[in-house]
Amino acid sequence: MLETSLFVGAHEILLPDARKFKDIAESQGIIINYYEYPKMNHVFLLYPIPEAKKARKEIIKIIDNT
Protein backbone atom coordinates (compact mmCIF):
# COMPACT_ATOMS: atom_id res chain seq x y z
CA MET A 1 0.00 0.00 0.00
CA LEU A 2 1.32 3.42 -0.93
CA GLU A 3 1.80 5.94 1.85
CA THR A 4 2.93 9.57 1.92
CA SER A 5 3.11 12.44 4.38
CA LEU A 6 2.29 16.06 3.70
CA PHE A 7 3.11 18.99 5.99
CA VAL A 8 1.45 22.30 5.20
CA GLY A 9 0.75 25.59 6.90
CA ALA A 10 -2.77 27.00 6.92
CA HIS A 11 -1.40 30.29 5.53
CA GLU A 12 0.45 28.41 2.80
CA ILE A 13 0.01 29.83 -0.69
CA LEU A 14 -0.32 26.26 -1.96
CA LEU A 15 -2.87 25.22 0.68
CA PRO A 16 -5.72 24.65 -1.82
CA ASP A 17 -3.41 22.41 -3.86
CA ALA A 18 -2.29 20.51 -0.77
CA ARG A 19 -5.89 19.85 0.25
CA LYS A 20 -6.76 18.76 -3.29
CA PHE A 21 -3.74 16.43 -3.35
CA LYS A 22 -4.88 14.93 -0.04
CA ASP A 23 -8.41 14.35 -1.34
CA ILE A 24 -7.21 12.79 -4.60
CA ALA A 25 -4.69 10.56 -2.83
CA GLU A 26 -7.33 9.32 -0.40
CA SER A 27 -9.75 8.65 -3.26
CA GLN A 28 -7.06 6.50 -4.91
CA GLY A 29 -6.54 4.45 -1.76
CA ILE A 30 -3.22 6.05 -0.85
CA ILE A 31 -2.56 6.42 2.85
CA ILE A 32 -1.76 10.07 3.46
CA ASN A 33 -0.55 11.46 6.74
CA TYR A 34 -1.74 15.04 6.42
CA TYR A 35 -0.50 17.68 8.85
CA GLU A 36 -1.95 21.18 8.57
CA TYR A 37 -0.57 23.77 10.97
CA PRO A 38 -2.73 26.82 11.79
CA LYS A 39 -1.28 30.27 11.06
CA MET A 40 1.87 28.81 9.46
CA ASN A 41 3.25 29.88 6.08
CA HIS A 42 5.06 28.12 3.24
CA VAL A 43 8.46 27.65 4.89
CA PHE A 44 7.47 27.53 8.55
CA LEU A 45 9.49 24.35 9.06
CA LEU A 46 12.68 26.38 8.68
CA TYR A 47 11.89 28.88 11.43
CA PRO A 48 13.02 28.52 15.06
CA ILE A 49 9.47 28.32 16.40
CA PRO A 50 7.65 25.66 18.46
CA GLU A 51 5.35 24.63 15.58
CA ALA A 52 8.33 23.96 13.32
CA LYS A 53 10.11 21.99 16.02
CA LYS A 54 7.01 19.83 16.51
CA ALA A 55 6.70 19.23 12.76
CA ARG A 56 10.39 18.36 12.39
CA LYS A 57 10.10 15.84 15.24
CA GLU A 58 7.14 14.25 13.44
CA ILE A 59 9.16 14.06 10.20
CA ILE A 60 12.02 12.36 12.05
CA LYS A 61 9.58 9.89 13.59
CA ILE A 62 8.15 9.08 10.15
CA ILE A 63 11.61 8.55 8.66
CA ASP A 64 12.72 6.38 11.58
CA ASN A 65 9.65 4.16 11.15
CA THR A 66 10.14 3.49 7.43
Secondary structure, 3 states (H helix, E strand, C coil): CCEEEEEEECCCCCHHHHHHHHHHHHHCCCEEEEEEECCCCCCHHHCCCHHHHHHHHHHHHHHHCC
